């Protein structure tokens, strides 16, 4: 019984995250704000493979996503915390027993935590926008991305869970 990180196709599926981040379908957006694809990939990974693997996956996924952005804010801290948290949750139950609502709530909270982390980094950065400007567009982006991510989570996460289980024999 091999872990997910020992299966190359499971690791290779992470390469779709930056691709979908750059070229995500427009019909999945709310006013130009798309889902948090990193959260949608990391959630099933953490539930299946555990905390340590998910923290490492969050680190590398965050580094890849930070590499394609031009800003000085990072998704790495939030993705590592989410990987640890979801891996801890995944220890207490089978990944198949996750209901639509559980996956949607976990993805919604994860996307919100990732967005709050980015907003805090923007506010504490060198080019500090005023708090009113940050809250006006920042909160809208945070809520829109969280909602789209939560709506897609049951479909995407269950697909990945079933696909990895069928291909990994774990």
C-alpha positions, 0 to 999 in steps of 0.5 A: 500500500503506497502513499499518494506521494509515492505515486507519480500520477498523484504528484503530477496532478498538482501541476494542474493547479498553476495551469488552472490558476492561469487559465481557469474557465471564465464561467466559474468566476464571480465578477472575475474572481475564480476559485482557489485551485490550490485549496481544491487540490490540497484538501483531498490530498491532506485527507488521504495522505496525512499531515506531514505529506500535506504540509510538504505538498502545501509548501511546494504548491505555494512555492509554485504559485508564488513563482507565477505571481509578480507580487511579494505576498506568499500563499505558502504559510496558509497552505502549510497550515491548511495542510496540517489541519486537514491532515489532522482531520483526515486521520479520524475518518475515511476519505470516502465518508466525507459528505458534500457539506463537509468538503464544502465547509472545509474548502470554504474555511480554507479559502477564507483562511488563505484570503485572510493571510494574503490580505494581512500580508498586503496590509503589512507590506511595504506599499500599504494601501489604506485600510478602507481601500483594502477592505473594499476590494479585499473583502469582496475578493475574499468572499467571492473566491470562498463561495466559488471554492465551496461550491466546486469543492464537492465535485472536484474533491470527490473526483480527486479522492475517487481517482486517487483511490482507484489508481493507488489501491490504498 
